Amino acid sequence: MRFSFEFFPARTPAGEQQLAETAKKLAPLRPAFASMTYGAGGSGRESSNKGLQLLQDTPGMEPAAHITVVGQPRAEVDAQLQSWLAAGVKRFVALRGDMPDMARPYRPHPEGYPGAVELVASLRRMGAEDISVGCYPEGHPESPSMEAELEHLKRKLDAGADRAVSQFFFNIDDFLRFRDRAVRAGITQPLVPGIVPVHDFNKVKSFAERCGATVPDWVGERFAGLEDDPETRGQVGAVIAADLCRDLRAEGIEDFHFYTLNKAPMTLAICRLLGIRPDLQEAA
């Protein structure tokens, strides 16, 4: 089983401390890489850079830098990429990004990259050694059809990406149907499930509504009445995520991307439920 982690930049001193502690606790699991997100339009660039540096300084973490192109001229994006490459970052997660407040339709910057396809190709020319892109098992909200969704994904992968990491989901059949259609479309690179541990059901549901992901009723039923019981919520969330991973593994999936939300306990619990431990990593 191969897995990676995702973190987001801290915006306060307390958040920075939590991020550092979380990275230190998760590093012994030796993920394939650990990515640091990047604000749309380059917002929060300083905190993203600090977070990426923290991952570089944490033994056991192989850092990957997220980059989005929305709202930025190409020269600005390229300068950021060159800065990271010069600092030794070789892994990237290349994304178009969403408009402010997730407004639609998407409008490219007049002097910027049109989208992720061109960004991936540019990253390869610059010397990136490993590139991930995004994919959407239920379809991106702006995609006119699943055929168009898969065609666009194939263009990103053909431009030089090594894998596609999915939007989070809870219905395993959605991902498996997407995988099977991708294979029929000629996609050979791995499609990696994005797994989100549910710390706060209402927040996850709200975000899912904005990005076009489905949260089944059974998920809400598991968390009903636990609003004031964070300990039990954490246990329930870890079991849901671990069960999802087990079901996917039974279908031949061996790569997973965990959205840590900068919190170690649930991610550690999920990994332990899946048999991933520092001393048993090779056998997991």
HELIX and SHEET records of a PDB file:
HELIX    1   1 PRO A   13  LEU A   26  1                                  14    
HELIX    2   2 ALA A   27  LEU A   29  5                                   3    
HELIX    3   3 ALA A   40  GLY A   42  5                                   3    
HELIX    4   4 ARG A   45  GLN A   56  1                                  12    
HELIX    5   5 ARG A   74  ALA A   86  1                                  13    
HELIX    6   6 PRO A  100  MET A  102  5                                   3    
HELIX    7   7 ALA A  116  MET A  126  1                                  11    
HELIX    8   8 MET A  146  ASP A  158  1                                  13    
HELIX    9   9 ILE A  172  ARG A  184  1                                  13    
HELIX   10  10 PHE A  201  CYS A  211  1                                  11    
HELIX   11  11 ASP A  217  PHE A  223  1                                   7    
HELIX   12  12 PRO A  230  ALA A  250  1                                  21    
HELIX   13  13 ALA A  264  LEU A  273  1                                  10    
HELIX   14  14 PRO A  278  ALA A  283  5                                   6    
SHEET    1   A 9 ARG A   2  PHE A   7  0                                        
SHEET    2   A 9 ALA A  34  MET A  36  1                                        
SHEET    3   A 9 PRO A  63  THR A  68  1                                        
SHEET    4   A 9 ARG A  91  LEU A  95  1                                        
SHEET    5   A 9 ASP A 130  CYS A 135  1                                        
SHEET    6   A 9 ARG A 163  PHE A 168  1                                        
SHEET    7   A 9 LEU A 191  ILE A 195  1                                        
SHEET    8   A 9 ASP A 255  TYR A 259  1                                        
SHEET    9   A 9 ARG A   2  PHE A   7  1                                        
END                                                                             
